[in-house]
Amino acid sequence: MPIVKLAASVRAAMAEAMIAEFDAGAGPATAQFYTGVMPDSLGAVTTQTLLGTLTCSDPCATQTTGVIAFSAITQDSAADAGGEASWVRILDGNGAAKADLDVTNNAGTGAVKLNTTTVVAGGPIQLTSLAITMPGA
């Protein structure tokens, strides 16, 4: 496992740049949950199924020493499809892909943890909190 150590000012600048990317565009950032294998390098969604879309606050987050803490995220009250959530894509206010994160249940090691990764079509998808930590924090 690589070791990365960064000054607090560097972590903060990285986090501020990410937040600015998420907040770009006319509308709020969104988080789209998908089944299947996460595409390489924010690539095109192909065989993956969109389970649902959550809407971020606008602005979406704040940062403290390189830890991005998302503000309230509005649940998707009626999932588009059913399946196992395995990754989530964060899009800016224009719908441009900005980050892909893996998803696991609370016992897993995913960047995003859900109480269950099983999504039922028509059911809710909810995040109670979301944080992204810059390397070296």
C-alpha positions as a LaTeX table, in Angstrom:
\begin{tabular}{lrrr}
\hline
Residue & $x$ (\AA) & $y$ (\AA) & $z$ (\AA) \\
\hline
Met1 & 0.00 & 0.00 & 0.00 \\
Pro2 & 1.44 & 3.41 & $-0.93$ \\
Ile3 & 2.20 & 5.95 & 1.75 \\
Val4 & 1.30 & 9.56 & 0.97 \\
Lys5 & 2.00 & 12.44 & 3.32 \\
Leu6 & 0.84 & 15.92 & 2.37 \\
Ala7 & 0.85 & 19.25 & 4.16 \\
Ala8 & $-2.53$ & 20.30 & 5.52 \\
Ser9 & $-2.53$ & 23.23 & 3.08 \\
Val10 & $-2.07$ & 20.86 & 0.12 \\
Arg11 & $-4.88$ & 18.56 & 1.30 \\
Ala12 & $-7.15$ & 21.59 & 1.78 \\
Ala13 & $-6.37$ & 22.93 & $-1.70$ \\
Met14 & $-7.09$ & 19.52 & $-3.26$ \\
Ala15 & $-10.39$ & 19.29 & $-1.39$ \\
Glu16 & $-11.43$ & 22.84 & $-2.37$ \\
Ala17 & $-10.65$ & 22.06 & $-6.03$ \\
Met18 & $-12.80$ & 18.90 & $-5.89$ \\
Ile19 & $-15.70$ & 20.77 & $-4.30$ \\
Ala20 & $-15.47$ & 23.47 & $-6.99$ \\
Glu21 & $-15.64$ & 20.75 & $-9.67$ \\
Phe22 & $-18.68$ & 19.14 & $-8.04$ \\
Asp23 & $-20.42$ & 22.52 & $-7.71$ \\
Ala24 & $-19.75$ & 23.58 & $-11.32$ \\
Gly25 & $-22.80$ & 24.17 & $-13.48$ \\
Ala26 & $-26.23$ & 25.65 & $-13.10$ \\
Gly27 & $-27.77$ & 22.98 & $-10.88$ \\
Pro28 & $-26.72$ & 20.94 & $-7.87$ \\
Ala29 & $-24.34$ & 17.98 & $-8.03$ \\
Thr30 & $-25.94$ & 14.53 & $-8.11$ \\
Ala31 & $-24.94$ & 11.03 & $-7.03$ \\
Gln32 & $-26.00$ & 8.19 & $-9.33$ \\
Phe33 & $-25.90$ & 4.64 & $-7.95$ \\
Tyr34 & $-25.16$ & 1.78 & $-10.36$ \\
Thr35 & $-24.86$ & $-2.00$ & $-10.51$ \\
Gly36 & $-21.97$ & $-3.80$ & $-12.19$ \\
Val37 & $-18.33$ & $-2.98$ & $-12.69$ \\
Met38 & $-17.20$ & 0.63 & $-12.32$ \\
Pro39 & $-15.93$ & 1.95 & $-15.69$ \\
Asp40 & $-12.24$ & 2.78 & $-16.09$ \\
Ser41 & $-11.25$ & 6.45 & $-15.77$ \\
Leu42 & $-14.81$ & 7.82 & $-15.51$ \\
Gly43 & $-15.61$ & 6.01 & $-18.74$ \\
Ala44 & $-18.98$ & 5.57 & $-20.35$ \\
Val45 & $-21.70$ & 3.62 & $-18.59$ \\
Thr46 & $-22.39$ & 0.56 & $-20.75$ \\
Thr47 & $-23.96$ & $-2.57$ & $-19.25$ \\
Gln48 & $-24.35$ & $-1.11$ & $-15.75$ \\
Thr49 & $-27.85$ & $-0.35$ & $-14.50$ \\
Leu50 & $-28.73$ & 3.04 & $-13.03$ \\
Leu51 & $-30.48$ & 2.32 & $-9.76$ \\
Gly52 & $-31.28$ & 5.88 & $-8.77$ \\
Thr53 & $-30.11$ & 9.47 & $-8.40$ \\
Leu54 & $-29.67$ & 11.49 & $-5.22$ \\
Thr55 & $-29.41$ & 15.29 & $-5.29$ \\
Cys56 & $-26.72$ & 17.15 & $-3.37$ \\
Ser57 & $-27.10$ & 20.53 & $-1.70$ \\
Asp58 & $-25.79$ & 23.52 & $-3.65$ \\
Pro59 & $-23.05$ & 24.16 & $-2.64$ \\
Cys60 & $-22.51$ & 20.46 & $-2.05$ \\
Ala61 & $-19.85$ & 20.35 & 0.65 \\
Thr62 & $-17.29$ & 22.02 & 2.86 \\
Gln63 & $-13.80$ & 20.88 & 3.73 \\
Thr64 & $-11.64$ & 20.87 & 6.82 \\
Thr65 & $-7.96$ & 19.99 & 6.43 \\
Gly66 & $-8.60$ & 17.88 & 3.36 \\
Val67 & $-11.74$ & 16.09 & 4.48 \\
Ile68 & $-14.73$ & 16.89 & 2.26 \\
Ala69 & $-17.98$ & 16.71 & 4.23 \\
Phe70 & $-21.05$ & 16.76 & 2.00 \\
Ser71 & $-24.03$ & 18.80 & 3.13 \\
Ala72 & $-27.53$ & 17.31 & 3.11 \\
Ile73 & $-28.17$ & 14.92 & 0.22 \\
Thr74 & $-31.79$ & 14.46 & $-0.87$ \\
Gln75 & $-32.78$ & 10.82 & $-1.15$ \\
Asp76 & $-34.18$ & 9.22 & $-4.26$ \\
Ser77 & $-37.61$ & 8.26 & $-2.94$ \\
Ala78 & $-38.36$ & 5.91 & $-5.86$ \\
Ala79 & $-35.39$ & 3.97 & $-7.27$ \\
Asp80 & $-35.37$ & 3.59 & $-11.07$ \\
Ala81 & $-34.43$ & $-0.10$ & $-10.92$ \\
Gly82 & $-33.62$ & $-2.88$ & $-8.50$ \\
Gly83 & $-30.24$ & $-4.51$ & $-8.01$ \\
Glu84 & $-27.01$ & $-4.46$ & $-6.03$ \\
Ala85 & $-25.35$ & $-1.04$ & $-5.78$ \\
Ser86 & $-21.62$ & $-1.47$ & $-6.40$ \\
Trp87 & $-20.52$ & 2.07 & $-7.27$ \\
Val88 & $-21.70$ & 5.67 & $-7.35$ \\
Arg89 & $-20.88$ & 8.44 & $-9.82$ \\
Ile90 & $-20.77$ & 12.07 & $-8.66$ \\
Leu91 & $-21.81$ & 14.49 & $-11.41$ \\
Asp92 & $-21.56$ & 18.27 & $-11.41$ \\
Gly93 & $-24.50$ & 20.62 & $-11.95$ \\
Asn94 & $-24.13$ & 20.21 & $-15.74$ \\
Gly95 & $-24.22$ & 16.41 & $-15.55$ \\
Ala96 & $-20.49$ & 15.89 & $-16.20$ \\
Ala97 & $-18.89$ & 12.93 & $-14.41$ \\
Lys98 & $-16.46$ & 14.09 & $-11.73$ \\
Ala99 & $-15.81$ & 11.07 & $-9.49$ \\
Asp100 & $-16.61$ & 7.37 & $-9.21$ \\
Leu101 & $-16.59$ & 5.71 & $-5.77$ \\
Asp102 & $-17.05$ & 2.08 & $-4.80$ \\
Val103 & $-20.03$ & 1.11 & $-2.66$ \\
Thr104 & $-20.26$ & $-1.58$ & 0.02 \\
Asn105 & $-22.47$ & $-2.32$ & 2.99 \\
Asn106 & $-21.49$ & $-0.92$ & 6.39 \\
Ala107 & $-19.23$ & $-3.91$ & 7.10 \\
Gly108 & $-17.28$ & $-3.42$ & 3.85 \\
Thr109 & $-14.36$ & $-1.22$ & 2.90 \\
Gly110 & $-16.04$ & 0.87 & 0.19 \\
Ala111 & $-15.63$ & 4.61 & $-0.11$ \\
Val112 & $-19.42$ & 4.80 & 0.22 \\
Lys113 & $-21.13$ & 2.58 & 2.77 \\
Leu114 & $-24.85$ & 1.82 & 2.75 \\
Asn115 & $-26.81$ & $-0.09$ & 5.37 \\
Thr116 & $-27.66$ & $-2.43$ & 2.49 \\
Thr117 & $-26.46$ & $-2.46$ & $-1.11$ \\
Thr118 & $-29.70$ & $-4.10$ & $-2.25$ \\
Val119 & $-31.90$ & $-1.52$ & $-3.95$ \\
Val120 & $-35.56$ & $-2.28$ & $-4.62$ \\
Ala121 & $-37.18$ & $-0.69$ & $-7.67$ \\
Gly122 & $-39.54$ & 2.04 & $-6.47$ \\
Gly123 & $-37.98$ & 2.03 & $-2.99$ \\
Pro124 & $-35.81$ & 4.73 & $-1.42$ \\
Ile125 & $-32.05$ & 5.21 & $-1.73$ \\
Gln126 & $-30.70$ & 7.34 & 1.10 \\
Leu127 & $-27.31$ & 8.55 & 2.34 \\
Thr128 & $-27.10$ & 9.91 & 5.86 \\
Ser129 & $-23.58$ & 11.27 & 5.32 \\
Leu130 & $-20.79$ & 11.32 & 2.75 \\
Ala131 & $-17.17$ & 12.32 & 3.25 \\
Ile132 & $-14.12$ & 12.06 & 1.01 \\
Thr133 & $-10.68$ & 12.23 & 2.63 \\
Met134 & $-7.70$ & 13.49 & 0.66 \\
Pro135 & $-4.53$ & 11.36 & 0.80 \\
Gly136 & $-2.28$ & 12.06 & 3.74 \\
Ala137 & $-5.06$ & 13.43 & 5.95 \\
\hline
\end{tabular}
